Amino acid sequence: MPRIVKFFETTLRDGEQTPGINYFPEEKLEIARALADMGFDTLDCGFAASGEPEFAALQLISRSVSNAEICSICRCYPDDIDKAWAAVKDATQASIHPFISTSPLHREVKLGKTRQEVLEMARTGVARGRQYTPNVDFALEDTTRTEHDFILEIVGAVVKEGARFVALCDTVGFALPWEFGQLVAEVKREFPGVRISAHCHDDLGLAVANALSGLINGAERVDSCFNGLGERAGNAATEDVVMAIRTRRADLDLDVRVDTTKIIPTSRLIARLSGMQPQWTKSVVGANAFAHGGGIHQDGVLKDARTYEIMRPEDIGLPPSERRMYVGKLSGRAALNAQLKELGYDLTPDQLLRAFQLVKHLLGKKRVLEEMDLRQCAETAINPTATLEDLMASASDTAE
């Protein structure tokens, strides 16, 4: 049986740290409900100590969402930990997640602390959280730039205090996949019983690859954000991790308990409330994820979508009708014929050839063809009295 991967879904916390995003409490609740309904294990819903609005949002979610664990992160300060628990204690399932910076640079510049002081703060932070709940996780911020021996020392200390999961964090997206996988494997060798969460950022475009490398080397959980939101270049994208595992589960010997058919509705909800649309070429949820522009590709997909698609639109909540054939200068006749059939035209081979030639000429005048342009090409191809000049004159009126 494939091992089931858990998720620490952090769209509502790390995702909200994306510059320009600011959710209101009711919006955070709407997103939390959508994520919980998809089946994610733990929702990282905010940083209670950051202010009253965040505290209020955490309380609202905690009292309203019962089908997922609700978590607040906190620094290893007593007041932070106390506020985190106060914010989530009413949840049916509640957890808190202390963290501290561990790398030499962060210790010196951010904290002004020695190794021994950081170690003691980590230990006492977990211990204080454990006074409230057994569901205390711990994160080593900037793990991948931390001395190896200190990583093991910190992990050993927090596990001894009862930390449930330990998050190894590629906070600045510095690691390469084999490095992150090796780090996870080494921590697992030293502490066989430790439960590891992979927290990876995308500064070098490697967050998902690093997370997967962590999983195949023993991590049990992934920290991720929908639409790849997060600080700077974002976190590992939830939809990418989910569909990478689901698509390659036989090879990874991993699987997810997530309703993938809700990926698109949830992605679009988050895009609407955040005001940030995924780029068109974004994997899985981008507008072009199931769009085809090259003639060879279009011909293959029209014959059998598996020729150029490794997922089905319906797997992620899209109707098959949203698979798009883009009629552009690199398109072929098969795609044009399919588009014209959708518009109600059934052309003969000769008419289709003429329409195809007209489309190619028209794309010398316009960057993008609209429905009326395709209709005009079809009508001109069917009507032998229409001339190319007529079509070009019509196109010039609407050209960009």
N, C-alpha and C positions, 0 to 999 in steps of 0.2 A: 504493500500500500504506500502511495506517495506520502511524504511528510507534509502536513498542513502548515503553511506559513502564516504567522500572525502579523498584524499591522498595528503600529502606533501612528494613527492617521492624524497629521499635524497641520492640516489645511487651516484650521481655526486659530492656530498659534503661530507656528513658523511661517505659514502661508500669509498670515495677516501682517507679518513683518516685511512683506514686499513693499518697497516704497510706493506710496500712492493708494494703498488699500486701508480702509477704515470701516469695519463692519459695526452696525448698531446691534444691540443685544438681540432684538427680534430677528435680525438677519442671521446672526450667528446660530440662533436656535433653529431656523429653517434649514441651514446647511447641516447642522448637527443631526437633525432628524433624517435628512437624506443620506448622510454617511452611515448612520446607525442602521437604517433600513437596508442598506447594501450589504451589511454583515461585517463591518470592520470591528475589530475587537475592542480597541481602546481609542478614544477620541481625545487628543491633546487640545483642550479647548481654550487655553489662555494662561496668562501669568498673573495670578491673583494680586500679587503685591505691586503691580504696576499702576494701580489706581482704581477708583471707585467704579467707573464704567466697566472695566474688565472683571472686577469682582462680581458686579451685578449680573453680567452676562454668564459667568460661570455658575452662579447660583440658579439663574433661570434655566439653564441647560440641565443642571443637576436635578432640578425638581420636575423636569418635563420629559427627559429622555431616559427610558428604563431598559432599552435593548442594546446598550453598549456601555462599556466602562467609561466614566468621565474623569479626566485627569487635569490637574493644574501643575505646571512646573514651578520651581522655586529655587532661589539660590540657597546655599548652605548657611543661611542666617536664621536664627530662631524665629524672628518675626515673619520672615518669608514663609517658612514652613507652617507656622501657625495659621497664617492667612490662607495659604493654599488649602489646608484641611478645612478651614471654616467655609471656604467657597464651595467645596465639593462634597461635604459630609452628608448632605441630604440625598445624594444620588443612590439609586438602587445598587449600583456598582461604582465604587469610588477609588481613586488612586492619586498619589502625589509623586512628583518626580524631581528630587533635588539634583542640582548639577554644580560643577565647579570647573574652572579652567585648570588644565594640568600641564600645558607645555611651558618650557622655559620662558618664551617670549611673553605669554599671557601672565605667568606668575610674576614676572618682573614689571611689566608695563601696566597690566590691568589691575592686578591685585596687590602688588608690592608685598608678596608673601614668599616665604621660603618653602622648600619641598615639605618639610616637616609640618609647617603650619597648614598647608593645603591638605596634606594627608589627614591631619587631625580634624579639619573642618569637614572633609568628606565623611569621615567616620562618625562624627557627632551629628552631622546632618541626617544621615540615614537612621541613626539611633533615635533621634528626636521624632522623625517621621513615623518610626515603628511604634512609638507610644500611642499613635492615633490609629494606625491600620497596618496590616501585614502587606498591603499592596503599595510598597515603596520601591520605585525603580531609581536608578542612579545613572547620570551621564557624565562622562569625562570629556569636557569641551576641549576641542583641538587635540584629540587623542593622537592623530596621525603625525603630529609634530612634537610628540612627547617622548622622553627617553623610555626605552623599552622596559628597563628595570622598574621605573616609576609607575608605568602602566600596571605592571603585575602587582606592585605594592599597593596601589590604590584599589585595584580590583579585589585583592585578597582582603583588604580592610573592610570594604563595603559589603562583600559577601558574608564575612564573619558577622557583621552587624545585622544581616538578614535582608539585604537588597534582593528583590525578586528578579528583575532584569538589570543588566548592566549595558548601557548604550555606549558603543565605541563610535566616536564621532569624527568623521572627516569634515570638520566644521568649515574649512576653507576650500574644499574640493581639491586637495593637494595630492591625494593618493592615486596610484595606478592600480588597476584591478587586482593584479597578482600580489601587490603589496598589501592591499586591504584584506584579501583572502588569507594571506600568510599571517597577518596580525590576528585575525579571528581564530585561525587554527592554533596559533601559539598560546593564546589565552585559554582556549579550550583544553589544550594539553596540560597546561599548568593547573587549571581548575575545571576538571571534567564535568562537574555539576552545574557550572555557571550557565545562566541563560542570557544570551547576547542579542542585543538589538543593533541593527546596522543603520547608522544615521549619516547619510551621505549628501553632500552638496555638489552642484553641477558646474562649478567654475571652469573646469576643463571638459565639460560635456561627458563626464564619466560616472555620474551619480548612480544611474541604473546599473551599469556594468559593475561598479564597486559593490552595490547592494547585493546583486546576484552572486558575485564572488564571495561575499560574506556568507550568504545563505548556504552555498555548496560546501563551505568550510566549517559549518557548524552553527552559524547564527540562526535563531528561531524567529526573529521578528525584524520587520523593516519599518523605519520611520519615513513617511512619505507625505507629499502634498499633491492634491489634484492640480491638473494643468501645469505642473512643474513650477508652482509658485514657491516663494521663499526669498530669503536674503540674497541679494546680488543676482546671480544667474539661477537661483532657485534650488530646491531640494530634488531628490529622486521623485519623479512623477509617479503618483499612485497608479494611474491608468497604465503606464508603461510597465511597471513592475508586475501588476496583476496580469496583464495580457502576455507578457513575456513568459511568466510562469505557466499560465493556462495553455498557451500555444505550444510551449516546449516541455510540458510536464513529464512526458515519457522519458526525455533525455535528462532532465534535472532531477527526476524522482521527487518532485515537489508539486503541490497544488494549493489552491486557495479556496476558502469558503466565502466567496464574495459573489453577489449577484451581478455578473458582468453586463447584463442587459440594462442595468441602470447607470452605466458609465456615462453615456451621452447626456441623459437628462440631468445628472448631477454635475457634470462638467459645465453644461450650459447655465445651470442655476448659479454656480460659483462665478462663471464669467460675467453673468448679468449683475450680480451683487457686488463683485469686486471692481467692475468696470474694465476688466482686462481680458480681452479675447485671446485665445491661443493663436499663435502664428499659423498661417494657412498650412504650412508644411509640418506642423507639430505631429509627432507620431500619435496614432490611435484616435485622438480627438480633433485634430486639425481639419479645417474645411476641405483640404485636398487629400485626406487620408484614403478616401475611396474615389478619387478623381483621376482620370486618365487622359493624357494629352497627346502622346505619341501614337502614330498610326499602327505600328506593330503591336504595341501594348493593347490598344483599343480592340484590334482584331482578335487578339488572344482572349481578352476578357469577355468579349461578346460571344465567343465560342464556349468558353469555360472559365469562369472567374478565377478558378484556382491557378490559372497560368501565371497571374501576376498579383494575386492577393492571398496572403497567408491567414487572414481572418475574414469572417463574413460580417457585413454591416449589422445584421441582426444579432450577432454575438455581443455587440456593445450597445444595442438599443436603437439602431438605425434601421428604418425600413429599407429593403433592397432597392427601392425606387430612388434612394439618395445616393446610389452609386452613379457617378456622373461621367459622361463622355464629353470632354471639352473640345469643341470644334475650333481648332486653331490652325496655324500654318503648317504644323507638323502632323495634323490629323489625317486619317485615311478615309476612304470611301465607306468602309464598314461603319465607322462612327457617325459619319454624316447621314447615312441611310437610317441608322437607328434613331438619330435625333429627329429626322424628318418623319419617320413613322409615328413617333410620339406626337408630332404636330398634325398627324392625319394625312400625310402624303405617302402614297405607295408608287414610287417612280419605277419606270422601266430601266433596264441597264443603260440605255442611251441617255435617257433623261437624267439619271443619277450622275453619269459622267459629265454631262453639261452643267448640272448643278454644282458638282465638285469643282469644275474649272472656274465657275463664277465665284464660288466661295474663296478660292485661292486668290483670284484677282481682287476681290473685295477686301481681303485681309492685307492687301497692300495699301489700302486707304484707312482701315480702322484696326485698332489693336484688338478689340473684343467685338464679337458678333452678338447681336441681340436677337430675340425671337423674330422680330419683324424682318431682320436681315435674312434669316434662314428661310422665312416664308417667301420673301421676295425672290431669293435664288431659286426656290422650288417652282414658284409661279412662272418665272422667266424661263426655266428649263422646260416646263410643260408647254408654254405658249411660244410657238416658233416665230411669232411676229415680234416678240419682245427682243430688244437688242441689249448688248452689254453696256452700250452708252446710257440706255435708260436706267439700268441698274446702278451704274456708277454715279449718275446724276442724283439718283435717290440716296445713295450712300453718302455723297458729299454733304448732304443736308444734315446728316447726323454724325459725321466723322468727328473724332476727338480733335 
